[in-house]
Amino acid sequence: MKSTVMLRVAPLPSIGEDAVPPPPKSSVNAYELTFGTVCGICAGVFVKKGAKALAFVFGGVFVLLQYFGSLNLVHMDWGRVASRFENLFYTKDAQGVKRAPRVGSLIYWAIDFLTANFQQRASFIAGFALGLRVG
């Protein structure tokens, strides 16, 4: 014999239009942007577009060098290129161990460079982050 089990499920409570609160208003007013925020947005867009262009150029140079190397027109010593890169960008700690550059240290350096002698530092940083996002 087969037995069937019947489960009673209570209906979900209906939520009317009045029960849902309206979304919160944004604290950012596009008509009241400060000078530091506008400078930060412009700098963020500039940095993002420039980084893309630089990556495009370096990538193109790498592909061309690899292509010319396959045709035996150019011979690249990538080990030597890597050691020159390490000498330029790696740092040594107190024990003499080489440390690779970090993205965080690059961002801190860029922010310190861009906000030197600039009083609107906080609004600039917020605008810079927004410019990186928008650009």
Buried (B, 14 or more C-beta within 10 A) or exposed (E): EEEEEEEEEEEEEEEEEEEEEEEEEEEEEEEEBBEBBBBBBBBBBEBBEEEEEEEEEEEEEEEEBEEEEEEEEEEEEEEEEEEEEEEEEEEEEEEEEEEEBEEEEEEEEEBEEBBEEEEBBEBBBBBBBBBBEEB
